[in-house]
Amino acid sequence: MKKITLKNVRVRFKEHVALDIPALEIGSRVKLAVMGESGSGKSTLLNILCALEEINCGMIFWNNTRIDTLNQMQKDKFRYDKVGLVMQDFYLYSGLSALQNVLLPVKFHYLKIPKPLVFRAVDLLKRLNITQYSKNIDTMSRGEKQRVAIARALINSPQVIIADEPTASLDTQNSLHVTKLLLSLADEMGSALICATHDNILSNHLTHHLWLEKDKKIEAFFA
């Protein structure tokens, strides 16, 4: 991916304009912290960047592909191929192990999961300090679940990692560890990293910063 480009994008919820973006560009290796008070549109911005939420007007391009006009099946494939998503609610599956949860996105694309992907999943979990990767997800702490969700987001070596408060459930030590690991893995994969965060540890390690405010238009260029 060379860049993500938003032009004249607006998102409205009933009578409230949640986002008004005349122009926004994000380059292929940018490490961007999206910050702002609650309700400023951070999560909404992440959602429209990966076509999880509809826009009312405007255009969103990943290189030359306009993602806001894709149908639902095309959007799902686009996210699987291009995006590593870490959501606030994790969306891990009860009854499965940590390893099974990490491998779940690729399971639907193979009759038998290739061994290199299994090895990669185990390696990601170990690097995130999850050594008991066969452990049932239901018995894990919220912080452990957060790290499992991060490993799952990285399994496909995505072009862009999009994370909504990826360190919110972690103590200071694990927050710093996960921050450094996200940056290291993004560099290894040549990926952009876009994080909505209130965490100063994370934001201080990222190279670019976008501050959102209610009712304020967004015009920014990050290369």
N, C-alpha and C positions, 0 to 999 in steps of 0.2 A: 504494500500500500504506500502510495506517495503522499496522499493527504486526504483528510475529510473536509468537505466544504459545505457550509450552510449559507443559503442566500434567502433573505427576506422571510425567514421562518417565524411563524407565530403559533403558539399553543394557548388555547383558551379553554378554561373550565367554567361553563355557564357564562356568567358576565365578567369573570375575572381572567385577565391576561396573565398566564403563568410565565410565559417566556416571549420575548420580542427580540429577535436576532436578525438585524439587517445584514450582518456579515460575520462569519466565524470560520477560521481555517486552523486545522491542527495537522502538523507534519508527521511523517512516518515514524520518527524516533523520539517524538516529544514526550516528556514526562510531566504531566499536567495535574496540578492540584486544583480542583473545583471547590471553592469555599463560599461561605455565606451563612446568614442566619437561617434557622428553620423556616420553611415556607418560601425561600428565595428561588426555588426551582432547580436545585442541584440534582435531585433524583430524576426529575422530569427531563433535564438535559441529557443525562446518561441514557435514559430510556429512548429518547428520540434518536440519539446517535447510533443506536443499534436496532432501530425499527421495532422496538417493543411497544411504542406508543405512537398514535397518529398525530400528525400536525394539521393545523387548520389551513395553513397556506405556506407557500415557499417551496424550496427544493433542498434536498440533502444528497450529496454525492460522496461516494467513496471512489476516488479517482474519477473514472468516467461512468460509473454505475450509479444511477439515481435510485436510491434505496426506498424512498418514500412512495414510489409508484409500484413497487413489487407486490405481487399477490402474497397471500399468507404462506403458501408452500415455499415460494421463492425467498421470503424473509427468513423462514426457519432454516433453509439451506444456507443462506448467506451468513446467519449467525453461527451455524455449526462450522462453516468453512473459515470464517474470518475473525470471530470474536471470542474472547475468553471473558465470561461474565461472573462477577462475584457480587451477589445480591445481599442486602441486609438480612433477609429472612433465610438465607442459605439454600432452602429447597432441597434438603437432603432426604433420602427415603428411609423411613423407619423399617427396622428389621434387617437391613443390609449392613454389611461391614463397611469400614472406611474405604477399603480397596474397591469393593463393588460399587460404592457411590461414585468414586473417581472415574471408574470405567463405564459408568452407565451411559454417558452421552455417545460413546463409540459403539456400545453394544448393539444398538439398533441399525448399525451400518455394516456389520460383519456377522456371518454365520458363526464364525469362531474368531475371537479377538486375537490379532497377531501378537506373538510373544514380545516384540519390541515395545508395543504399547503397554503391556502388563509391566515390563521392566521399568518403563518410564513412569508409570503410576506409582510403583513402589519407591522409586528414587525420589519422586516429588514429595511423597509422604514423609520419607526419612529426612529429607532436607528441611521439611517443615516441622521436624521434631515429633512426627507421629510414627513411632517405631512399632506399635502394635496395630499393624494395618489390617489384620483380620478381626479386630475388635468391633463388636456391634456398635453402630453409630448411636443407638439409644442410651448406651452406658457412658458416652463421652460428655465432657464439660462443654459449655458454650464456646469457650476459646478453642478447644480441640476441633469442634465442628466447624468453626470459622476457618481453621487451617485446612481441613479436609475440603471445604468448598473452594478454597484458593487452588489446591492441587487439581481439583476437577476442572476448574476454569483454564488451567494451563496444559491439560493433557494433549490438546491438538496443536500445540505451538502456534497460538493465534497471532494474527497480524496486529491486533489491538487488544489490550487487556483493559476492560472497563470494570471498575470496582466501586461499589457504593459502601463507604465506611468499612474498608477491609480490615482495619485494626481496632474497630470499636469495642470488641469483646475481649481484647487482649491486655495483659498487664504490660508495664513499661518495657520489661526485658523482651517479651515475645513480640511486642509492637515494633521494637527496633530490629529484631531478627527478621520478622516478616517483611518489614519495609526494605531492608537491605537485600533480602532474597527476591522480592518482587522486582527490584531494580536490576539485580544481577541476571535474573531469568529473562526480563524484557530485553536486556542488552544481548544475551545469548541468542535469543530468537529474532532480534532485530525488530522488536515490537514497540509500538507506542503504548504508553501507560497513562490512563486517565482515571483519576480517583476523586470522588466526592469525599471530603473528609473534614472533621473538626480537630483532627489529631495533629498537633504541632510537630511531633516526631516525624510523622509521614510527610507533611507538607514541606517541612524544612529540608527534606532530602530530595524533593522533586525540583526540577529545573525551571518550570513555568508555573504561573499562578493566575487563576481567573476568579475574581471575586464577584459573586452575584448579589444583587440587591433588588428588592421588590420594586416593580414598576420602572426599572432602569433597563434601557436597551443594551444589547451586547454587540459590540464591534471589536473583534480581537483577532490577531494573527500570530500563530505560534509555529515557528519553523525549526 
